[in-house]
Amino acid sequence: MPLSQTIPIPGGTAYLWKIEETEQRLLELVALNVFEKQLLAEKKHPTHRQSFLAVRALLAQVGCRAALTYDALGAPLLDNGQHISISHSQQYAALVLADHPVGIDVEAHREKIIKIAPRFLHSSECFAKSVSELTQIWTAKEALYKVLRTPGIHFADQLQIAPCRPSDKNGQAQVFFNHHKSAFSLTFINNIPNYHASIAYPKSKYSL
């Protein structure tokens, strides 16, 4: 598996790679338990099956031996208590391991994001207009959502990304929930052609 990037963050590490293996090759790289075999059987699209297997293969490659399961909301869990977040988009997959709550999201650049931008942009995020800028904001908010693990979060009203550019390595965000404001730090992965990825984690303990 071609591990393309290893990205350190405070208290953890993110891993990003391009999926080039066939499903058969990926099956040769992993040892699935009964639960994982059942989950794989439920996935019918070849790309989804490859992504599922690639995550397991990457976990093994980086030396994580903990069992991977999912909570009631579908968020990944490790049985060793370490925090994990997973994402994949077309040819790329990513995961982050940390000793604190963390989220990661990777997305390909798509023109259609311009049409749906009003659904997720906060009123303060008018600086984002291009596909690249909007994808950066979207991945940051998806990463935040994965940290929060709270159903019903409204991306446009409750998640606010501070002004940033697609070339930035770091950023800041605020979450408004239950009449309380929380600060988060962001790490941007922006050196993948036609893709963008973001990592989010609480700022209170892990400042940039």
Beta strands, then each sheet from edge to edge (+ up, - down):
strand 1: 3-9
strand 2: 12-18
strand 3: 68-70
strand 4: 76-78
strand 5: 83-89
strand 6: 92-98
strand 7: 103-108
strand 8: 159-161
strand 9: 170-177
strand 10: 180-189
strand 11: 195-202
sheet 1: 1+ 2- 6+ 5-
sheet 2: 3+ 4-
sheet 3: 7+ 11- 10+ 9- 8+
end
